[in-house]
């Protein structure tokens, strides 16, 4: 089961950044009346949306049906304990009826606030422990990275010897080893950033051709097992813009956006990277893929948030990519356009300051 801090909640709870049917608490479960009303109309969702948009960080609010919800922050994200009858009560005929029918939902207001603070403290402690554990990644991976570098260099040399003009045309087994080692290199760099997020504070230290950075990532990921299994084609087209970047972090944006697109794309579709020079000083990079229609997640760039509940990944990818984007004075944005009844076209894009207008490629 996917871990969520709400899984440990003692009371029925709602994530106010991704509103859905309240989850059961382990001490008090959501009641049958709330289950029925949530499914019957949009009144409950509107109540939670209004609560999410209220300015207060902590507040007890009565819903239209007489139950109460307590809004609070859970590790920085707004949540609400809900489906409760507080003591002292807030008043009204609806509350009186709900209290009579569902006495198991009664709880003191002071107890609700105390449980909220303890759940928040527990999740913050867990996150600190996770971050401390990640600090050991660089030293633990040092030897593995060294061996992988040797494999990659030897495989590249052998591919070049067999096919000097196009190493990708060498023996497929050698090419597979070379691409696999390159892919591992990309993953090690992402892990290093997870373990040492101070890297996103480093300055821009080199001038790079943005097209080449994404093109290299496209060529590596085109041959991955996931892309081949889904019969997904990766393409790149557009302008060759030049920008000041940090050579230790910038390519992580390309890696994350393309891997994310491959993971969620519908089989036998294309992933297209488009680079467009908007002006002599500004360019845009967009990664476009076709995926099943899902609910838009407003917090998709937050740590730990994933687009699916398949149990894979840590939910760090887009969070890290956004941190690297901010390091480069930009921001990744995304939108979904209807492609068919069950599929959407997803576009992740960002703009970047450029130095000179490059040549037009891929046309």
N, C-alpha and C positions, 0 to 999 in steps of 0.2 A: 504493500500500500504506500502511496506517495505520502511523504511526511509534510504536515502542515502544523504550525504552532497551535492552530485551533483544535487539532486532534487531541490535545491534552486538556482541553477545556472542561471544567466541572459543570458548566451550565450551557444550555443551548446558545449557539453563537453564530454570528453572521460576519463575513468579511465585507466591509463596506466599500472596498475597492473592486470587488467582483461579486455582486449581489446574487445570491441563489437561495434555494431552500435552506433554512437554518440547519446547522449540524447539531446532532444530539450532544449533550454534555454527559460525562460519566456519572455525575451525581444526580442531575435532573435532566430528563430527556424532553425534547419538544413534544407538545401535547397534540392530540388528534385534531383539536379545533384549529390550531395554527397550521397544521398540515393541510387541512381542507381549504381554509381561506387563502393560503398562499397559492394553491393550485387553481382556485376558482376565479380569481380576478387579479388585477394589477395593483390593487390598493396597498397590499403589503410591500411590494417592490417600490412603490412611490414613497411610502413611509420611510423605508430604509434609504432611499435616494435622498430624501429631504434631510434625514439624520446625518448622512454622509456629508452633505453640503452645508450643514450648520457650522457656525464658527467655533463653537465650544469643543474643547478636547475631551471633557468628561461631562456627561449630563444624563439624567434619567428622564425618559420621555414616554408618555402613554400612547399606544397605537390606537387607531380608530375602533378596534374591537375590544379594548379594555385591558389588554396585557401591557407590560412595560418593557422597554429596552434601555440598557445602560451603555452608552457610547464611551469607548476608551481607546488608548493607543496600545497596540501589541507590537513591540519591537519596531516602532515608528510607523506602523500602518493602522488606520482606523478600523476597529471592530466593534461589535456590540453584543453583549449578553442580551438574550431576548426571551420571549414567551414566559415572562415572569409576572407574579403578583407581588409587589413590594410591600414591606411593612416599615414605616407607616404607608398607608395607601395614598394614591393620588386622587382618588374620588371618582364618582360617576356611576350610573346604573350599569353600564357595560362592564366595568371593573368588578362591581358587586356580583354580577351574574357569573363572570369567569372565575372569580374566587370561589364561589359556591360549587361550581362544576368541576374545578381543577385545583383542589386544595394542595396537591403535590407540588404545585409551582410557587407556593408562597415562600418568601425569603426576605430577611432584613436588608434594608438598603445599605447599611454599614458593612454587612457581610458581602454583598455584591461588589462594592468598591474594593474591599480587602482582597477578594478573589481575583479581581481584575489586576490589581497591583502585583500580586504574587505570580500570576500567569505571565505578565509582562516581564517581571524580573527573571523568571525562570528561562524565558526565551532569550533574553539578552545574555544571560550567563551561557546558554548553549551556543549562541553565535560567537561569543568570545572564545569558547573552547574549540570550536571548529576553526576559527581563524588562527589560533595558536598551533593547532595541529598542522595547518597548511604551511606554517613557517618552516617546517622541516622538509618541505618538498625540494627546494633547490639543492641542498646537500645530498639528499637521498637520490636525486636524479642525475647528479653530476657524472657518475661513472657510466650510467646508461646512455647519457647524451654523448659521451666520448666514444663509446662503442658504436653508437648509431652513426656518428659522424664518419667513422672509419668505413662502415658499410656503405654509406652514401657515396663517399669519394671513390671507393673502389668500383662500385657499380656504375657510377657515372663515367669513370675512365674506360671501363670495358664496353659500355654502350657507345662511347665516342670512337673507340677503336673499330668497332664493327660497322658503325654508320656515322662517319664524321659530319656529314651534311645535315643529318636529322637523327639524333640519338634515340628518338622515340621509335624509330624504325628498326632498331636492333632486335636481337632475340627477345621475344615477348617475356621470357622468364627473367632475363636481366632487367628489362624495363620495369617489370613488376616489382623487383627488389629495389630498384632505384626510386621509383615513385613511392613505394611503401616507406622507405627511409626518409624521403622528403616530407611525407605526410606526418611521420613521427616527429620530425623537427618542428613542424608547425604546432603540433599538440604540446610539445615540451615548452614552447614559447608562451602558449596560453597558460600552462600550469605555472610557469615562472611568474606571470603577472598575477595569477590568483594568490600566490604565496607572497608576492612583494608588490602590493598595489601602489607603493611610492614611485614606481616606474612611470606612472602617468603624470608625475610632477617634473619629469625631465624636459629640458628645452628641445626645440627643433634643432637638429645637428647635421642635417644633410639635405641636399637637393635631389629629388627623385621624380621619375616619370611615372605618374599614377597609373597609366595604362599598363606599363610593364609589371607593376606590382600585382595588379588584379589578373593580368594575363597569366603570370606564373602560377598563381593560386588556381585559376581555372584549369590549367593544364594538369596540375597535380590532382585536383579533386575529380576531374573528368574520369580518371581511371580507378576511382575507389569502388569498393565492393557495393556500397549502397547505391551509387550512381548507376553502375552497370546492372545491378539487380532490378532497378526501377526503369532501366532504359531511358535515363534522363540525359539530355544533351545540354552542355554548358557552352554559351557563346559570349563573346565580348566584342563590342563595336564602339566607334565614336572617336573623340578627339584625344590626342596625346598631350595632356596638360602637365605642367611641371610645377611642383610645389615644395616648400620647405616642410620636412617631416622629421619625426624622431625614428631612427632606423631600428630601434629595439621594440617599438610598439605599433607603429602605424599599420603594418601588414596584418595585425591581428583583426582589424576591422574587416579586411577582405576575407580572411579565414572564417571568422564567425558568421558573417552574412551569407557566404556561399554554403558553408556546412549547414546552416539553419535552413536555407532554401532547399538543399538536397533532402534533408531529413523530412520536411513536410510536403514536398512536391508530390503531385499525382504522377503515377508511372506514365512513361511515354510522353512526357512534356518537355518543354525547353526552359532553361534558366538563362536569362539574358542580362548581362552587365552592360549598361550604357553610360558612356562618359561624354559629357556635353560642356563645351566652353561657353559660359553664359556671357562673359565679357573678358577683356584682356586680363582682368584681375580676379576672376571668379569662375570656378567650374562646378559641375554637379555630377555626382556618381549615383547611379540607381541600380539596384538588383531586383529583378522582377521574376516571380515564379507563380505557378498555378498550384493551388492547394485546396483541400476540402474546406467548405465554409465553416468557420468557427466563430464563437463570440469574440468580438474585439476586446482585447485586454488592455485597459488604460495604463496598467502598471507593468507592461511587458519588459521594460528596461530595468526593473528592480531586481536586486539580488534574490535568487531562489525561485523566481517566477518562470514557469515553462508553459509552452503552448499546448501541451498535451499531458495526460496522466499515464503515459505508458511506462513510467518508472525509470526511464533512461535520462542521463544527464543530471547535472547539479543545478541547472538554472542560473549559471554564471555567465554564459556566453554573451548574450545581448547586454547584460549589465557591464561587462568588461569592455565590449565594443563601444558602448556609449561613453564610458570613462575616457577611453582613448580618443574618441571624437572630441570630447570637451577639452582634452589636452591640446588638440589641434584647432581650438577655437571654433568648433562647429558642433552640430547636434544631429544625430540620426533620427529621422522621422519615418513613420510608416503609415500606409493607408491600404485599404482593401476595396477593390472595385469588383462588382458582380461580373463573373465570367460565364456562369451558367446557373441552373437552378440549385446545384449542390456545390459549386466551386467558385472561388474568388481568385482574382489576380492580386497578389500581394506585392507591394513595392516598398522597399527600404531604401531611403536616399539621404544624402547629405551634400552640403556645399563646402567648398574649400577655397581658400585664397591661393591664387596662382602667381607665378613669376612672369612667365611669357606665354604667349599663345603658341601651342604646338602644331605639329603637322596633323592632318586628318588621316586616320587609319581605319581599317576595317570597312572601307567603302569601295 
